[in-house]
Amino acid sequence: MAHVSLNGPSASWGKIFDDPMVAAMLDRLLHRSVVFNIDGDSYRVRMHRARSEKLRKGVVRTQNA
């Protein structure tokens, strides 16, 4: 079993990889695959936003003190 992850729809892979051979390989890879399209932010993005918000609040409190 293989796991492939990309931050974009598989339909755009042909534009990203400007090579017919890569497009053919991806076509074979996806032929009998189960594709999960997940919408929303990743855990990494959510954690980054939470850290940024905490820092921003900390900086604002320090400036107002």
VENZIWO-V126930 format. One record per residue. N is the residue number from 1. SS is DSSP state (H for helix, E for strand, L for the rest). NEAR is the number of other C-alpha atoms within 8 Angstrom. Layout:
# VENZIWO-V126930
n=N ss=SS near=NEAR
n=N ss=SS near=NEAR
This chain:
# VENZIWO-V126930
n=1 ss=L near=2
n=2 ss=L near=3
n=3 ss=L near=4
n=4 ss=L near=4
n=5 ss=L near=4
n=6 ss=L near=6
n=7 ss=L near=4
n=8 ss=L near=6
n=9 ss=L near=8
n=10 ss=H near=6
n=11 ss=H near=5
n=12 ss=H near=8
n=13 ss=H near=10
n=14 ss=H near=11
n=15 ss=H near=6
n=16 ss=H near=6
n=17 ss=L near=8
n=18 ss=L near=7
n=19 ss=L near=7
n=20 ss=H near=7
n=21 ss=H near=6
n=22 ss=H near=10
n=23 ss=H near=11
n=24 ss=H near=8
n=25 ss=H near=8
n=26 ss=H near=8
n=27 ss=H near=8
n=28 ss=H near=8
n=29 ss=H near=8
n=30 ss=H near=9
n=31 ss=H near=6
n=32 ss=L near=6
n=33 ss=L near=6
n=34 ss=L near=5
n=35 ss=L near=5
n=36 ss=L near=4
n=37 ss=L near=5
n=38 ss=L near=4
n=39 ss=L near=4
n=40 ss=L near=4
n=41 ss=L near=7
n=42 ss=L near=6
n=43 ss=H near=6
n=44 ss=H near=7
n=45 ss=H near=8
n=46 ss=H near=9
n=47 ss=H near=8
n=48 ss=H near=8
n=49 ss=H near=8
n=50 ss=H near=8
n=51 ss=H near=8
n=52 ss=H near=8
n=53 ss=H near=8
n=54 ss=H near=8
n=55 ss=H near=8
n=56 ss=H near=8
n=57 ss=H near=8
n=58 ss=H near=8
n=59 ss=H near=8
n=60 ss=H near=8
n=61 ss=H near=8
n=62 ss=H near=7
n=63 ss=H near=6
n=64 ss=H near=5
n=65 ss=L near=4
